[in-house]
Amino acid sequence: APIAMALVGDLYKGGTESKALGLTEASNGTGKVLSPIIGSLLSLLVWYAPFFAFPIFCLIAALSMIFLIKEPKKKKKKKAAALKKYLVNIGHIFKEKGRWLVTTFVAGAMALFILFGILFYLSDILEKDPYKVHGVWKGLVLAIPLLGMVLTSYITGSLIKKDGVLIRRLMLIGLLLASLSYTTLIFFHENIYVFIGLITLGSVGTGLLLPCLNTMITGSIEKSERGMITSLYSSLRFLGVAAGPPVFGWLMGISKQTIFITVTGLAFAALLLIFFLVKPNKEVA
């Protein structure tokens, strides 16, 4: 995933790059939408069928990379930079751009931590009384918020075109939408339909945020150091995804109100971080 993000930055420029990054984010989300549904359908055949499906999907992806992705031709072969020099360059990047760079890392991780934590909570309550929704039907319900994120990510990537003012505006709108949606959950979480609607709105906010973060990070870092930066960014995002379910499982043992207050606090914290620390130029380079 981090290499894919860096590769998009190498292959595309200008508004096309932001559109490609939006499509990459939407594709990432599409996998999350389809995985519980396809996994449930496969497990109806036999419980271990998903384990055989996984290498087949990997093979399709590998063959697609081999035959469909062409690396740009290099004008002149350059000698790889020594590791020490490379790390020094990374240090200079963080010294010069660390304030907004670290903020974007944290904001991306927090957004996905909240999203997958709240989806874990939704999955848990769907399986219990009075709903008792399992398998494919539960996968379809969980796909609703993720579909909101996917569609928004694609549209956002198509619109921003490296416009720094628009990027900042959409990030703030996305985080504000997510914050207000999760705040409302405190009062209306007992109604499952309202609950799903509100977390879908929060997912739309996440869909506004992520393509903007991707565009800022890939557009503001030189090609030679982009791989390391996108790797760090992706690692924190995946950490947020991985930490969501166990942390929310622990919070569920305390109280429902604790979950929604925590979610709201984190969303507003991300909003304030972006508002005060991330101010891109009029055009993201």
Secondary structure by P-SEA (a helix, b strand, c coil): caaaaaaaaaaccaaaaaaaaaaaaaaaaaaaaaaaaaaaaaaaaccaaaaaaaaaaaaaaaaaaaccccccccccccccccaaaaaaaaaaaaaaccaaaaaaaaaaaaaaaaaaaaaaaaaaaaaccccccccaaaaaaaaaaaaaaaaaaaaaaacccccaaaaaaaaaaaaaaaaaaaaacccccccaaaaaaaaaaaaaaaaacaaaaaaaaaaaccccaaaaaaaaaaaaaaaaaaaaaaaaaaaaaccaaaaaaaaaaaaaaaaaaaacccccccccc
